[in-house]
Each structure stands twice: as structure tokens, then as C-alpha cells.
Amino acid sequence: MSTNTDVSLSSYDEDQGSKFIRKAKEAPFVPIGMAGFAAIVAYGLYKLKNRGNTKMSIHLIHMCVAAQGFVVGAMTLGMVSEDFGYQEGS
């Protein structure tokens, strides 16, 4: 039984922080989508107390749609910017 020893170990030497930074440079709209999603969820939890007459299920549906919409929008912008040749530093 033979094993493949040609695998590069450089990816194993990388810690989580530097891996995230490298991935963020490759696709800058991913962290923007993640941050927007977290911000909308935080805002929804904050407004949960003061939702007035709105049922909780309706409030949660609105927050879910808003968070998903932000992520889809960030992904769409990422795809469009990639198609138009967005490159860091140019």
C-alpha cells in the first residue's frame, strides 16, 4: 500500500487568522456578507423587545429575509465585480 507524499504541507502551517485573511483577499465580498448577516441578526435581536403588535413569527421571518437578502446581494456583487475584472491593487 503506497501513500502519496507529494501533498504540500503549506496549507497545514497556516493558522485560522491568516487563512481567513487570505480568503478575504481572494473574495472580498464574503466577509462583507458575513458582517452584514451578523449585523442584521444583532439588530433583529435588539428590536425583538420593541416589536409592538407584530407577532414573533412575522418578526423572525422579516429578519431572516433581510439577512438572506444581504448575503445574496453581497454574493451577487462579488460575482459581478469578478466578471468586470476586479483585481486588488488595480
C-alpha angles and dihedrals in degrees: 000000000000128000128212108243095174092091112121113240094200091098090055092054091058117097123218096261096053091042090054091048091049092049091046090055091050093049111016096180094063095073089042089055092046092049092047091049091051092047093051092047091049091049091049092052090048092051092045091090095050101042094123116204094346115119115243093240092055091047091051092047091052092050092047092051092047093050093046091046091053092050093047090048092052091048091049092050089049092052093046093048090049091052091052092052102258108182127172113251097021 
